Amino acid sequence: MALYRYVKAAPKRPVSRPVVISYLLMSLGVFIILWTVWPIASFFIFDQVVLAKTVSPLSDPGGLTAGSPVASAVGTQTTTDPNTWFPTRPQKNTTAPVNSYILSIPSLDITDATVIISGDDLAKSLIHYGGTGLPGEYGNTVIFGHSTLPQFFRGTRDYKSIFSTLPTIKIGANIHITYDGVEYRYVATEKVVVEPTDLSPLEQRFDDSYLTLVTCVPPGTYLYRLNVKAKLIRI
């Protein structure tokens, strides 16, 4: 009686090319989803921001009831037009010796970005919100900037992405403004996330010179507004 029996193995079937392509496409799809979602998911985990629970006394909840013109403007806003960001508090004409100035944030690789006073197109520059304090003066200078996913950040070469990395700014970071030939240095003191209808970034304090940088967050969305607050360092 034979102790062993040999059986011819079945030939190996080569993996068909359509199956390989399917796996590659699935892997690519998963990568794209993670590449897009990760910056949004990590925003509240790693960027050390605080979601404000209070609403500024400047806000006008009565003007934001369903069906009102203000609510419609908020829901269909053109994100490159700062005039639609706060429809209940439109920009005011600001009397200033110049109509633009320069902003730099070295830690974010933002260099010599143009800020237009009372401007209306965030795709072309940063915007100094008309009616807020001028740099170096007592009050609060409010600057708006557009943002998208941080993967598309290109510094001052693309104003549509210029504030995409603003959520990563560190407390204590320097913010330089050159206004009317004078350079001012501000230091970041706080990062706060508020609802889009919260007008707190426009509030004015006249005990010192302040700066508030505003953009949409989480990155690539318009769910909230990030306010980076800074204070002038006087020499």
C-alpha positions in Angstrom: 0.0 0.0 0.0 1.4 3.4 -1.1 2.2 5.8 1.8 2.1 8.9 -0.5 0.0 10.0 -3.3 1.0 12.8 -5.7 -1.6 15.1 -7.2 -0.9 17.5 -10.0 -1.6 21.1 -8.8 -4.1 23.1 -10.7 -2.5 25.8 -12.8 -2.4 29.3 -11.2 -4.7 31.7 -12.8 -3.2 35.1 -13.6 -4.9 38.0 -12.0 -6.9 39.7 -14.6 -6.0 43.3 -15.6 -9.5 44.7 -14.8 -9.3 43.4 -11.2 -5.9 45.2 -10.7 -7.2 48.4 -12.2 -10.3 48.2 -9.9 -8.1 47.9 -6.8 -5.9 50.8 -7.9 -8.9 53.0 -8.5 -10.4 52.1 -5.1 -7.1 52.9 -3.4 -6.9 56.2 -5.2 -10.4 57.1 -4.2 -9.7 56.3 -0.5 -6.5 58.4 -0.7 -8.3 61.4 -2.2 -11.0 61.2 0.5 -8.5 61.1 3.3 -6.4 63.8 1.6 -9.5 66.1 1.6 -11.1 65.2 4.9 -7.9 65.1 7.1 -7.3 68.9 7.2 -10.9 69.4 8.2 -10.8 66.6 10.8 -7.5 67.8 12.3 -8.6 71.4 12.6 -10.2 71.2 16.0 -7.8 68.4 17.1 -4.4 70.0 16.5 -4.9 73.7 15.8 -5.7 74.8 19.4 -8.7 76.9 18.6 -11.6 77.7 20.8 -15.2 77.6 19.6 -16.9 80.6 21.2 -20.3 79.9 22.8 -21.3 83.6 23.2 -22.5 85.9 20.4 -21.3 89.5 20.1 -23.8 92.2 21.2 -23.2 93.7 17.8 -25.0 90.7 16.2 -28.5 91.1 15.0 -30.3 87.7 15.3 -33.6 89.4 14.4 -32.3 90.1 11.0 -31.4 86.4 10.4 -34.9 84.9 10.6 -35.7 82.3 7.9 -36.8 83.9 4.6 -35.4 87.4 5.5 -33.2 89.2 2.9 -30.3 89.0 5.3 -30.7 85.3 5.8 -30.8 84.8 2.0 -27.7 86.9 1.6 -25.8 84.7 4.2 -27.0 81.5 2.5 -25.9 82.6 -1.0 -22.9 84.8 -0.2 -20.2 85.3 -2.7 -17.2 84.3 -0.5 -14.8 86.5 -2.4 -16.9 89.6 -1.6 -16.4 90.7 2.0 -19.5 92.9 1.8 -21.7 89.7 1.9 -19.9 88.3 5.0 -21.7 90.6 7.5 -24.8 91.9 5.6 -26.1 93.5 8.8 -22.9 95.5 9.2 -21.8 96.7 5.8 -18.4 98.3 5.2 -18.1 102.0 5.7 -15.9 104.4 3.7 -12.7 104.9 5.6 -10.8 108.2 5.3 -7.1 107.3 5.2 -3.9 108.8 3.7 -3.4 105.6 1.6 -5.9 103.1 0.1 -3.7 100.0 0.7 -0.9 98.6 2.8 1.3 95.6 3.3 1.0 92.6 5.7 3.5 89.8 6.4 3.4 86.8 8.7 6.8 85.2 8.6 5.8 82.0 10.4 3.2 81.3 7.7 5.3 82.2 4.7 3.1 85.2 3.9 5.3 88.0 2.6 4.3 91.5 1.5 0.6 90.7 1.0 -1.5 93.6 -0.3 -4.3 94.8 1.9 -7.0 97.0 0.2 -8.9 99.4 2.5 -12.7 98.9 2.0 -11.9 96.5 -0.9 -14.5 94.2 -2.5 -12.6 91.3 -4.0 -10.8 88.8 -1.8 -9.5 87.0 -4.9 -7.2 90.0 -5.6 -6.0 91.0 -2.2 -6.6 90.9 1.6 -9.4 93.3 2.6 -9.3 95.9 5.5 -12.9 96.0 6.5 -14.1 99.5 6.0 -15.0 101.3 9.2 -12.6 99.5 11.5 -9.4 101.0 13.0 -6.4 101.8 11.0 -3.0 100.2 11.7 -1.1 101.8 14.6 -4.1 103.7 15.8 -6.2 103.0 18.8 -8.9 100.6 17.9 -9.2 97.2 16.1 -7.9 96.7 12.6 -9.9 93.9 10.9 -8.5 92.1 7.9 -10.3 89.5 5.9 -8.6 86.8 3.8 -9.9 83.9 1.7 -8.9 80.3 2.4 -9.2 76.8 1.0 -7.7 73.5 1.7 -4.1 74.0 3.0 -2.7 71.7 0.3 -3.5 74.5 -2.2 -1.7 77.3 -0.2 0.6 79.3 -2.5 1.3 82.4 -0.3 0.9 85.8 -1.9 0.8 84.2 -5.4 -2.8 83.3 -4.8 -5.1 85.4 -2.6 -7.9 82.8 -2.8 -5.7 80.5 -0.6 -3.6 83.1 1.3 -5.2 82.4 4.7 -5.5 78.6 4.3 -2.8 78.0 6.9 -3.9 80.8 9.3 -5.4 78.2 11.7 -1.9 76.9 12.4 -0.5 80.2 13.6 1.0 80.0 17.0 0.2 82.3 19.9 3.1 84.8 20.1 3.7 84.8 16.3 4.7 88.1 14.8 2.4 89.9 12.3 4.0 92.8 10.5 2.1 95.7 8.8 3.6 98.4 6.8 1.1 101.3 6.6 1.8 104.7 5.1 5.6 104.1 5.3 5.6 103.0 9.0 6.1 99.4 10.0 4.1 98.0 12.9 4.6 94.7 14.7 1.7 92.9 16.2 1.8 89.7 18.3 -0.9 87.0 18.1 -2.7 86.6 21.4 -5.7 84.5 20.8 -7.5 82.2 18.3 -11.3 82.0 18.4 -13.8 80.3 16.2 -17.3 81.9 15.9 -20.5 81.4 14.0 -20.7 83.2 10.6 -23.4 85.6 12.0 -21.2 86.7 15.0 -20.0 90.2 14.5 -17.5 90.2 17.4 -14.4 90.6 15.1 -15.8 94.1 14.2 -15.9 95.3 17.8 -13.7 98.3 18.6 -11.6 98.8 21.7 -9.8 102.0 22.1 -7.5 101.3 25.1 -4.8 100.1 22.7 -4.1 99.1 19.1 -5.5 95.7 18.1 -5.6 93.5 15.0 -8.1 90.8 14.0 -7.5 88.4 11.0 -10.6 86.7 9.8 -11.1 83.7 7.5 -13.5 80.7 7.0 -12.9 77.4 8.8 -12.5 74.4 8.9 -10.2 74.6 5.9 -12.0 74.3 2.6 -15.5 75.0 4.2 -17.6 78.0 5.2 -19.1 76.5 8.5 -17.4 78.9 10.9 -15.1 82.0 11.1 -11.7 82.0 12.6 -10.6 85.2 14.4 -6.9 85.5 15.1 -6.5 88.4 17.5 -3.2 90.3 17.9 -2.0 93.3 19.8 0.5 96.0 18.8 3.9 95.9 20.4 4.9 99.4 21.1 8.6 100.3 21.1 
